[in-house]
Amino acid sequence: MTASTSPTDFSAWIGRTEEAWDVLSRNLVKRIAATFGEAAPGHGDALPHLWTWCFFQEPLPESQLGTDGHPARGGFLPPADNRNRMWAGAGRVHRAVESWR
């Protein structure tokens, strides 16, 4: 069994990165604000921290989702069944000020 197919060797996934692009509209920002029960930031104002995680997601058909509703494993994430998804090792890089215009 090679490193890329071993159920315990995830070295093939170390160092992977993923980029996402999205267009934010006033309506989308207002929807997230309503979901959180908060006032929507004004045009050009910085988004509250971590609101970016509500956007910048690749839309997938249901057939490509795992049982937890996240993208199925084995693509960007390794096929590590029975493990919780956590952001403990995640990082964010912003190429511009976290605001929407």
Rosetta constraint file for C-alpha pairs under 8 A:
AtomPair CA 1 CA 5 HARMONIC 6.22 0.50
AtomPair CA 1 CA 6 HARMONIC 5.89 0.50
AtomPair CA 2 CA 6 HARMONIC 5.99 0.50
AtomPair CA 3 CA 9 HARMONIC 5.64 0.50
AtomPair CA 3 CA 10 HARMONIC 7.24 0.50
AtomPair CA 3 CA 11 HARMONIC 6.93 0.50
AtomPair CA 3 CA 12 HARMONIC 7.00 0.50
AtomPair CA 4 CA 9 HARMONIC 7.07 0.50
AtomPair CA 4 CA 10 HARMONIC 7.00 0.50
AtomPair CA 4 CA 11 HARMONIC 7.35 0.50
AtomPair CA 4 CA 12 HARMONIC 5.60 0.50
AtomPair CA 5 CA 9 HARMONIC 7.73 0.50
AtomPair CA 6 CA 10 HARMONIC 7.58 0.50
AtomPair CA 7 CA 79 HARMONIC 7.69 0.50
AtomPair CA 7 CA 80 HARMONIC 7.40 0.50
AtomPair CA 10 CA 14 HARMONIC 7.00 0.50
AtomPair CA 10 CA 78 HARMONIC 6.61 0.50
AtomPair CA 13 CA 76 HARMONIC 7.60 0.50
AtomPair CA 13 CA 77 HARMONIC 6.98 0.50
AtomPair CA 13 CA 78 HARMONIC 6.37 0.50
AtomPair CA 16 CA 76 HARMONIC 7.54 0.50
AtomPair CA 18 CA 76 HARMONIC 7.85 0.50
AtomPair CA 20 CA 56 HARMONIC 5.30 0.50
AtomPair CA 20 CA 57 HARMONIC 6.67 0.50
AtomPair CA 20 CA 58 HARMONIC 7.28 0.50
AtomPair CA 21 CA 56 HARMONIC 5.66 0.50
AtomPair CA 22 CA 55 HARMONIC 6.91 0.50
AtomPair CA 22 CA 56 HARMONIC 5.25 0.50
AtomPair CA 22 CA 57 HARMONIC 7.97 0.50
AtomPair CA 24 CA 28 HARMONIC 6.40 0.50
AtomPair CA 24 CA 29 HARMONIC 7.02 0.50
AtomPair CA 24 CA 55 HARMONIC 7.92 0.50
AtomPair CA 24 CA 100 HARMONIC 6.69 0.50
AtomPair CA 25 CA 29 HARMONIC 6.44 0.50
AtomPair CA 26 CA 30 HARMONIC 6.15 0.50
AtomPair CA 26 CA 43 HARMONIC 7.54 0.50
AtomPair CA 27 CA 31 HARMONIC 6.23 0.50
AtomPair CA 28 CA 32 HARMONIC 6.42 0.50
AtomPair CA 29 CA 33 HARMONIC 6.19 0.50
AtomPair CA 29 CA 40 HARMONIC 6.43 0.50
AtomPair CA 29 CA 41 HARMONIC 7.71 0.50
AtomPair CA 30 CA 34 HARMONIC 6.10 0.50
AtomPair CA 30 CA 39 HARMONIC 7.90 0.50
AtomPair CA 30 CA 40 HARMONIC 5.35 0.50
AtomPair CA 31 CA 35 HARMONIC 6.18 0.50
AtomPair CA 32 CA 36 HARMONIC 6.30 0.50
AtomPair CA 32 CA 40 HARMONIC 7.99 0.50
AtomPair CA 32 CA 54 HARMONIC 7.48 0.50
AtomPair CA 33 CA 37 HARMONIC 5.93 0.50
AtomPair CA 33 CA 38 HARMONIC 4.97 0.50
AtomPair CA 33 CA 39 HARMONIC 5.80 0.50
AtomPair CA 33 CA 40 HARMONIC 5.09 0.50
AtomPair CA 34 CA 38 HARMONIC 6.09 0.50
AtomPair CA 34 CA 39 HARMONIC 7.36 0.50
AtomPair CA 34 CA 40 HARMONIC 7.72 0.50
AtomPair CA 41 CA 45 HARMONIC 5.83 0.50
AtomPair CA 41 CA 46 HARMONIC 7.15 0.50
AtomPair CA 41 CA 47 HARMONIC 6.52 0.50
AtomPair CA 43 CA 100 HARMONIC 6.62 0.50
AtomPair CA 43 CA 101 HARMONIC 5.84 0.50
AtomPair CA 44 CA 99 HARMONIC 5.72 0.50
AtomPair CA 44 CA 100 HARMONIC 5.16 0.50
AtomPair CA 44 CA 101 HARMONIC 4.75 0.50
AtomPair CA 45 CA 99 HARMONIC 5.48 0.50
AtomPair CA 45 CA 100 HARMONIC 6.68 0.50
AtomPair CA 46 CA 97 HARMONIC 7.55 0.50
AtomPair CA 46 CA 98 HARMONIC 5.44 0.50
AtomPair CA 46 CA 99 HARMONIC 3.99 0.50
AtomPair CA 46 CA 100 HARMONIC 6.84 0.50
AtomPair CA 47 CA 51 HARMONIC 6.43 0.50
AtomPair CA 47 CA 52 HARMONIC 7.63 0.50
AtomPair CA 47 CA 98 HARMONIC 6.14 0.50
AtomPair CA 47 CA 99 HARMONIC 5.51 0.50
AtomPair CA 47 CA 100 HARMONIC 7.30 0.50
AtomPair CA 50 CA 54 HARMONIC 7.77 0.50
AtomPair CA 51 CA 55 HARMONIC 7.30 0.50
AtomPair CA 52 CA 56 HARMONIC 6.74 0.50
AtomPair CA 53 CA 57 HARMONIC 7.60 0.50
AtomPair CA 60 CA 64 HARMONIC 6.17 0.50
AtomPair CA 60 CA 65 HARMONIC 7.16 0.50
AtomPair CA 60 CA 71 HARMONIC 7.39 0.50
AtomPair CA 61 CA 65 HARMONIC 7.11 0.50
AtomPair CA 64 CA 71 HARMONIC 6.13 0.50
AtomPair CA 64 CA 72 HARMONIC 5.72 0.50
AtomPair CA 65 CA 69 HARMONIC 5.55 0.50
AtomPair CA 65 CA 70 HARMONIC 5.51 0.50
AtomPair CA 65 CA 71 HARMONIC 4.43 0.50
AtomPair CA 65 CA 72 HARMONIC 4.72 0.50
AtomPair CA 66 CA 70 HARMONIC 5.59 0.50
AtomPair CA 66 CA 71 HARMONIC 5.71 0.50
AtomPair CA 66 CA 72 HARMONIC 4.26 0.50
AtomPair CA 66 CA 73 HARMONIC 7.10 0.50
AtomPair CA 67 CA 72 HARMONIC 7.98 0.50
AtomPair CA 73 CA 77 HARMONIC 5.25 0.50
AtomPair CA 73 CA 78 HARMONIC 5.66 0.50
AtomPair CA 73 CA 79 HARMONIC 4.79 0.50
AtomPair CA 73 CA 80 HARMONIC 7.08 0.50
AtomPair CA 74 CA 78 HARMONIC 4.60 0.50
AtomPair CA 74 CA 79 HARMONIC 4.37 0.50
AtomPair CA 74 CA 80 HARMONIC 7.94 0.50
AtomPair CA 75 CA 79 HARMONIC 7.93 0.50
AtomPair CA 94 CA 98 HARMONIC 7.11 0.50
